[in-house]
Amino acid sequence: MYSYLTSGTCARKINFDIIDGKLHNVTFEGGCPGNLKALGILVEGADAREIAGKLRGVTCGSKSTSCSDQLARAISERL
């Protein structure tokens, strides 16, 4: 299990596994529980590089980042 401390978002931490290049067990600590639970379900088993590419740069309101963007950064750091 890899843990990533987020910056600039309501979620404080993202936990996930990458097994054979695929994302598994993505969970967020803090943030919007329904939306982030759904995000974890949607990316389960997906190609980690593809998800990082799709989510990088997504913003939340006036913030320069989002929980999705932070997930992309976490994936890239882990890879």
Beta strands, then each sheet from edge to edge (+ up, - down):
strand 1: 2-5
strand 2: 11-19
strand 3: 22-30
sheet 1: 1+ 2- 3+
end
